[in-house]
Amino acid sequence: MEFSIDHIPALHSETSSIDAPIYNRVRLGLLRADLPLRLPLTGLRGMDMVLDQQTWICLDRTFYDLPVLAWTDFEPTARTGLQDPVTCRILYYHVHADFIVHSVLSTTVHALRERAAHMARASDRPADTFGPRVISLSTHPEDFRA
């Protein structure tokens, strides 16, 4: 990861869990991206999310990229199915970070969806580059008589 939180002391940390739809969406987004992935969090002024396989870090880009929150120590193998939450550790680096935990996660999922949609639009090619054209058949039955 381009950004390490190892040398920055957290104010508080706790064991928690991430709901399955959020965790699954982020993991899917990570499979389709060059890592680490940095996403601006629209609606959370000055916040970015830096994601890789081991750590998700919410940074304040207006304050020299200091971390606000971090999710680490994911335990996806402890769950029995894709619908189960994933246990992790949350590190709090700001006094009021607990107020935005859920907003950061939901905004991250939204940003990943926007990124996926943008990539899909960017990769659209004209229809004739995908191979043979589809030719519509005549709607007149007499055209099919031998």
SEKERO-783437 format. One record per atom (N, C-alpha, C, CB): residue in three letters; x, y, z. Coordinates in pm, whole numbers, padded with zeros to 5 digits, always signed. Glycine has a CB too. Example, Ala and Ser with C-alpha at 12.3 -4.5 7.8 and 13.67 -1.06 7.14 Angstrom:
<pts>
ALA+01319-00569+00780
ALA+01230-00450+00780
ALA+01320-00330+00780
ALA+01131-00447+00905
SER+01285-00225+00708
SER+01367-00106+00714
SER+01290+00003+00787
SER+01408-00060+00572
</pts>
This chain:
<pts>
MET+00084-00118+00000
MET+00000+00000+00000
MET+00088+00124+00000
MET-00095+00000+00121
GLU+00048+00227-00073
GLU+00125+00349-00080
GLU+00116+00428+00050
GLU+00077+00435-00195
PHE+00019+00401+00132
PHE-00001+00474+00255
PHE-00002+00374+00370
PHE-00133+00556+00252
SER+00086+00394+00466
SER+00095+00303+00579
SER+00047+00373+00706
SER+00240+00252+00597
ILE-00031+00300+00785
ILE-00080+00356+00911
ILE-00005+00298+01031
ILE-00230+00330+00926
ASP+00098+00217+01003
ASP+00171+00150+01110
ASP+00237+00247+01207
ASP+00276+00059+01051
HIS+00284+00360+01158
HIS+00356+00455+01242
HIS+00265+00562+01304
HIS+00464+00521+01161
ILE+00135+00555+01279
ILE+00041+00655+01331
ILE-00041+00591+01443
ILE-00052+00710+01218
PRO-00032+00645+01564
PRO-00108+00584+01674
PRO-00258+00614+01663
PRO-00056+00635+01809
ALA-00338+00512+01686
ALA-00484+00529+01685
ALA-00530+00575+01822
ALA-00555+00396+01644
LEU-00636+00654+01824
LEU-00695+00696+01951
LEU-00769+00582+02019
LEU-00788+00814+01928
HIS-00830+00498+01935
HIS-00911+00388+01986
HIS-00922+00281+01878
HIS-01052+00438+02030
SER-00933+00158+01919
SER-00960+00051+01823
SER-01057-00047+01885
SER-00829-00022+01781
GLU-01133-00114+01798
GLU-01229-00212+01847
GLU-01253-00318+01741
GLU-01361-00144+01885
THR-01294-00434+01788
THR-01336-00541+01698
THR-01480-00515+01659
THR-01319-00683+01763
SER-01508-00525+01532
SER-01642-00497+01482
SER-01669-00592+01365
SER-01656-00347+01438
SER-01772-00561+01289
SER-01802-00638+01169
SER-01856-00544+01062
SER-01902-00752+01199
ILE-01840-00589+00940
ILE-01891-00515+00824
ILE-02001-00600+00763
ILE-01777-00483+00719
ASP-02114-00538+00734
ASP-02225-00610+00673
ASP-02180-00672+00540
ASP-02347-00516+00650
ALA-02233-00788+00513
ALA-02193-00865+00394
ALA-02208-00788+00263
ALA-02273-00992+00387
PRO-02321-00718+00239
PRO-02332-00648+00110
PRO-02222-00543+00090
PRO-02468-00580+00099
ILE-02183-00475+00196
ILE-02077-00374+00185
ILE-01943-00442+00161
ILE-02071-00286+00314
TYR-01911-00540+00242
TYR-01783-00610+00226
TYR-01771-00674+00087
TYR-01766-00717+00335
ASN-01877-00742+00045
ASN-01875-00810-00085
ASN-01858-00711-00200
ASN-02002-00890-00105
ARG-01925-00597-00192
ARG-01915-00497-00299
ARG-01774-00440-00306
ARG-02016-00384-00276
VAL-01716-00411-00190
VAL-01580-00357-00190
VAL-01481-00461-00243
VAL-01539-00313-00049
ARG-01493-00584-00201
ARG-01403-00689-00249
ARG-01417-00707-00400
ARG-01431-00822-00176
LEU-01539-00703-00451
LEU-01560-00713-00594
LEU-01495-00596-00666
LEU-01710-00720-00627
GLY-01511-00476-00611
GLY-01447-00358-00670
GLY-01295-00368-00671
GLY-01489-00234-00595
LEU-01239-00429-00567
LEU-01094-00444-00559
LEU-01042-00545-00661
LEU-01054-00487-00419
LEU-01123-00644-00693
LEU-01082-00743-00793
LEU-01069-00681-00931
LEU-01181-00859-00797
ARG-01140-00573-00954
ARG-01144-00510-01086
ARG-01058-00385-01095
ARG-01285-00476-01122
ALA-00969-00363-00997
ALA-00894-00238-00993
ALA-00746-00264-00971
ALA-00949-00145-00883
ASP-00667-00166-01012
ASP-00526-00166-00975
ASP-00517-00120-00831
ASP-00441-00075-01071
LEU-00439-00190-00753
LEU-00431-00159-00610
LEU-00303-00085-00578
LEU-00441-00286-00526
PRO-00304+00002-00483
PRO-00418+00045-00403
PRO-00511+00135-00484
PRO-00371+00117-00277
LEU-00635+00135-00446
LEU-00738+00214-00512
LEU-00774+00331-00421
LEU-00864+00128-00546
ARG-00767+00451-00475
ARG-00802+00571-00398
ARG-00929+00631-00457
ARG-00686+00675-00398
LEU-01031+00646-00373
LEU-01160+00699-00416
LEU-01194+00826-00339
LEU-01270+00594-00399
PRO-01231+00932-00407
PRO-01285+01048-00334
PRO-01425+01014-00285
PRO-01288+01176-00424
LEU-01456+01051-00163
LEU-01587+01022-00105
LEU-01675+01144-00119
LEU-01575+00980+00045
THR-01755+01145-00223
THR-01844+01256-00253
THR-01944+01274-00139
THR-01917+01233-00387
GLY-01957+01397-00093
GLY-02050+01425+00016
GLY-01981+01428+00152
GLY-02160+01324+00018
LEU-01862+01373+00160
LEU-01783+01380+00284
LEU-01663+01469+00253
LEU-01738+01235+00335
ARG-01676+01595+00282
ARG-01581+01696+00239
ARG-01437+01661+00276
ARG-01618+01829+00300
GLY-01354+01651+00174
GLY-01212+01629+00192
GLY-01172+01487+00226
GLY-01164+01717+00298
MET-01267+01394+00222
MET-01235+01256+00259
MET-01212+01170+00134
MET-01349+01196+00344
ASP-01112+01084+00144
ASP-01083+00985+00042
ASP-01074+00849+00110
ASP-00950+01017-00035
MET-01099+00745+00033
MET-01084+00610+00083
MET-00974+00544+00002
MET-01218+00529+00075
VAL-00875+00487+00070
VAL-00767+00413+00006
VAL-00790+00266+00041
VAL-00624+00464+00051
LEU-00806+00184-00062
LEU-00842+00044-00043
LEU-00736-00048-00100
LEU-00977+00014-00107
ASP-00704-00152-00026
ASP-00630-00265-00080
ASP-00684-00391-00015
ASP-00475-00250-00056
GLN-00621-00504-00039
GLN-00675-00631+00009
GLN-00675-00641+00162
GLN-00597-00746-00049
GLN-00580-00579+00230
GLN-00567-00595+00374
GLN-00623-00479+00455
GLN-00425-00612+00409
THR-00628-00360+00399
THR-00663-00241+00477
THR-00749-00145+00395
THR-00537-00169+00525
TRP-00849-00088+00461
TRP-00928+00020+00403
TRP-00907+00140+00493
TRP-01082-00018+00391
ILE-00859+00250+00435
ILE-00826+00369+00515
ILE-00902+00490+00463
ILE-00673+00396+00512
CYS-00971+00557+00554
CYS-01037+00684+00522
CYS-00940+00795+00561
CYS-01175+00699+00596
LEU-00904+00879+00462
LEU-00807+00986+00483
LEU-00872+01122+00469
LEU-00692+00973+00384
ASP-00816+01218+00540
ASP-00855+01358+00522
ASP-00752+01423+00432
ASP-00866+01434+00661
ARG-00786+01439+00303
ARG-00688+01491+00207
ARG-00661+01640+00230
ARG-00738+01469+00064
THR-00750+01708+00301
THR-00729+01850+00329
THR-00635+01871+00447
THR-00862+01920+00356
PHE-00602+01763+00515
PHE-00513+01773+00631
PHE-00397+01674+00615
PHE-00591+01746+00763
TYR-00329+01686+00502
TYR-00207+01610+00473
TYR-00227+01459+00475
TYR-00101+01647+00572
ASP-00343+01415+00431
ASP-00374+01271+00423
ASP-00364+01199+00557
ASP-00280+01204+00324
LEU-00398+01268+00662
LEU-00402+01200+00792
LEU-00521+01105+00795
LEU-00411+01302+00908
PRO-00503+00987+00853
PRO-00615+00893+00860
PRO-00720+00939+00959
PRO-00564+00754+00898
VAL-00844+00905+00927
VAL-00957+00932+01015
VAL-01006+00800+01072
VAL-01071+01007+00939
LEU-01017+00700+00985
LEU-01062+00566+01020
LEU-00983+00464+00939
LEU-01216+00549+00995
ALA-00973+00344+00992
ALA-00913+00235+00915
ALA-00978+00104+00955
ALA-00759+00228+00936
TRP-00999+00018+00855
TRP-01051-00117+00877
TRP-00938-00212+00843
TRP-01180-00145+00789
THR-00905-00302+00936
THR-00796-00397+00915
THR-00836-00534+00970
THR-00665-00347+00983
ASP-00748-00628+00956
ASP-00764-00762+01014
ASP-00898-00826+00977
ASP-00751-00755+01165
PHE-00929-00823+00849
PHE-01054-00885+00802
PHE-01046-01036+00820
PHE-01080-00849+00652
GLU-01156-01097+00857
GLU-01163-01242+00875
GLU-01277-01302+00792
GLU-01181-01277+01025
PRO-01264-01298+00659
PRO-01372-01351+00574
PRO-01387-01502+00583
PRO-01349-01311+00431
THR-01281-01573+00620
THR-01290-01718+00628
THR-01368-01764+00750
THR-01151-01779+00630
ALA-01392-01674+00845
ALA-01468-01711+00965
ALA-01618-01717+00938
ALA-01440-01612+01077
ARG-01663-01662+00826
ARG-01805-01665+00797
ARG-01841-01792+00721
ARG-01847-01542+00716
THR-01967-01832+00735
THR-02011-01957+00674
THR-02074-01937+00536
THR-02109-02027+00765
GLY-02107-01814+00501
GLY-02168-01787+00371
GLY-02145-01642+00331
GLY-02317-01818+00374
LEU-02170-01611+00205
LEU-02151-01475+00155
LEU-02246-01374+00218
LEU-02168-01473+00007
GLN-02355-01420+00278
GLN-02452-01329+00337
GLN-02417-01292+00481
GLN-02590-01392+00332
ASP-02312-01353+00539
ASP-02273-01327+00677
ASP-02179-01208+00685
ASP-02208-01451+00739
PRO-02187-01129+00794
PRO-02094-01017+00812
PRO-01951-01066+00831
PRO-02136-00931+00932
VAL-01856-00977+00805
VAL-01714-01009+00817
VAL-01656-00935+00937
VAL-01637-00972+00686
THR-01593-01010+01024
THR-01530-00951+01142
THR-01403-00878+01100
THR-01498-01060+01247
CYS-01379-00763+01164
CYS-01260-00684+01134
CYS-01225-00599+01256
CYS-01282-00595+01009
ARG-01120-00523+01243
ARG-01078-00430+01347
ARG-01093-00290+01289
ARG-00931-00458+01396
ILE-01154-00201+01366
ILE-01167-00061+01324
ILE-01075+00023+01411
ILE-01315-00011+01334
LEU-00994+00106+01346
LEU-00905+00198+01415
LEU-00959+00340+01399
LEU-00758+00186+01361
TYR-00971+00410+01508
TYR-01021+00548+01507
TYR-00904+00643+01530
TYR-01131+00568+01616
TYR-00886+00737+01438
TYR-00776+00833+01446
TYR-00825+00974+01476
TYR-00697+00832+01318
HIS-00952+00992+01481
HIS-01011+01125+01507
HIS-01113+01110+01617
HIS-01075+01186+01378
VAL-01126+01212+01698
VAL-01216+01208+01813
VAL-01361+01180+01772
VAL-01209+01340+01888
HIS-01403+01234+01659
HIS-01542+01220+01616
HIS-01559+01121+01500
HIS-01597+01354+01575
ALA-01462+01035+01478
ALA-01468+00941+01366
ALA-01585+00843+01379
ALA-01338+00863+01358
ASP-01624+00813+01502
ASP-01735+00717+01520
ASP-01866+00768+01463
ASP-01753+00686+01668
PHE-01877+00899+01441
PHE-02000+00956+01385
PHE-02013+00931+01235
PHE-02004+01105+01412
ILE-01902+00902+01167
ILE-01907+00889+01021
ILE-01875+00749+00970
ILE-01812+00987+00958
VAL-01860+00652+01058
VAL-01824+00516+01016
VAL-01919+00463+00910
VAL-01823+00422+01137
HIS-02047+00468+00935
HIS-02145+00412+00841
HIS-02153+00496+00714
HIS-02282+00404+00906
SER-02140+00627+00726
SER-02142+00713+00608
SER-02023+00685+00517
SER-02143+00861+00649
VAL-01908+00663+00577
VAL-01788+00636+00497
VAL-01805+00505+00419
VAL-01662+00627+00589
LEU-01856+00402+00485
LEU-01874+00274+00417
LEU-01978+00282+00306
LEU-01914+00167+00517
SER-02092+00345+00333
SER-02195+00354+00230
SER-02150+00443+00114
SER-02326+00407+00290
THR-02076+00549+00144
THR-02025+00636+00038
THR-01919+00565-00044
THR-01969+00766+00097
THR-01840+00480+00020
THR-01740+00400-00052
THR-01807+00306-00151
THR-01653+00321+00046
VAL-01913+00239-00107
VAL-01987+00149-00197
VAL-02044+00228-00314
VAL-02100+00077-00120
HIS-02100+00345-00286
HIS-02156+00429-00392
HIS-02044+00471-00490
HIS-02224+00556-00331
ALA-01928+00508-00437
ALA-01816+00549-00523
ALA-01768+00433-00610
ALA-01700+00603-00439
LEU-01767+00313-00555
LEU-01728+00196-00634
LEU-01829+00167-00745
LEU-01714+00073-00544
ARG-01957+00185-00715
ARG-02059+00165-00821
ARG-02043+00269-00930
ARG-02201+00174-00761
GLU-02018+00393-00892
GLU-01997+00500-00991
GLU-01873+00470-01077
GLU-01981+00637-00920
ARG-01768+00423-01012
ARG-01645+00389-01084
ARG-01671+00276-01183
ARG-01533+00350-00986
ALA-01743+00174-01141
ALA-01774+00061-01229
ALA-01858+00107-01348
ALA-01847-00049-01152
ALA-01956+00194-01322
ALA-02041+00245-01431
ALA-01958+00330-01528
ALA-02157+00329-01374
HIS-01869+00411-01474
HIS-01783+00494-01558
HIS-01692+00407-01645
HIS-01699+00590-01472
MET-01636+00303-01586
MET-01549+00214-01662
MET-01627+00140-01771
MET-01481+00113-01569
ALA-01751+00103-01741
ALA-01834+00036-01841
ALA-01864+00130-01957
ALA-01965-00015-01777
ARG-01895+00256-01926
ARG-01922+00354-02032
ARG-01796+00380-02114
ARG-01975+00485-01972
ALA-01681+00386-02048
ALA-01555+00415-02117
ALA-01514+00302-02210
ALA-01444+00441-02016
SER-01556+00181-02179
SER-01517+00068-02263
SER-01616+00039-02373
SER-01499-00054-02178
ASP-01725+00114-02380
ASP-01822+00093-02488
ASP-01757+00120-02623
ASP-01947+00184-02468
ARG-01784+00030-02717
ARG-01733+00046-02852
ARG-01851+00048-02948
ARG-01633-00067-02889
PRO-01830+00100-03068
PRO-01938+00094-03166
PRO-01979-00050-03191
PRO-01895+00160-03298
ALA-02105-00071-03220
ALA-02161-00206-03236
ALA-02090-00286-03344
ALA-02308-00197-03269
ASP-02041-00221-03452
ASP-01981-00297-03560
ASP-01843-00352-03526
ASP-01973-00211-03683
THR-01786-00314-03416
THR-01655-00367-03378
THR-01668-00497-03300
THR-01578-00265-03295
PHE-01789-00541-03268
PHE-01809-00663-03191
PHE-01830-00785-03279
PHE-01927-00646-03100
GLY-01813-00774-03407
GLY-01829-00889-03494
GLY-01938-00865-03595
GLY-01860-01013-03413
PRO-01997-00974-03648
PRO-02098-00960-03753
PRO-02219-00882-03705
PRO-02140-01096-03804
ARG-02275-00809-03797
ARG-02395-00733-03764
ARG-02516-00824-03760
ARG-02417-00619-03865
VAL-02613-00783-03681
VAL-02740-00856-03675
VAL-02830-00797-03783
VAL-02807-00846-03533
ILE-02880-00884-03867
ILE-02967-00840-03976
ILE-03109-00878-03939
ILE-02925-00903-04113
SER-03198-00781-03942
SER-03336-00811-03906
SER-03402-00889-04018
SER-03414-00681-03877
LEU-03484-00985-03979
LEU-03557-01065-04075
LEU-03683-00992-04118
LEU-03592-01203-04017
SER-03723-01020-04235
SER-03843-00958-04288
SER-03964-01005-04208
SER-03860-00990-04438
THR-04060-00919-04194
THR-04183-00954-04123
THR-04289-01009-04217
THR-04239-00833-04050
HIS-04257-01018-04346
HIS-04353-01069-04444
HIS-04333-01219-04462
HIS-04338-00995-04579
PRO-04437-01303-04433
PRO-04424-01449-04445
PRO-04390-01496-04586
PRO-04552-01514-04401
GLU-04431-01420-04688
GLU-04403-01465-04824
GLU-04253-01458-04857
GLU-04481-01380-04924
ASP-04177-01387-04780
ASP-04033-01380-04804
ASP-03963-01511-04768
ASP-03973-01267-04724
PHE-04030-01600-04689
PHE-03967-01721-04643
PHE-04012-01845-04721
PHE-03996-01740-04497
ARG-04092-01828-04823
ARG-04137-01941-04904
ARG-04025-01985-04999
ARG-04264-01905-04985
ALA-04017-02112-05019
ALA-03916-02164-05110
ALA-03965-02170-05251
ALA-03872-02299-05067
</pts>
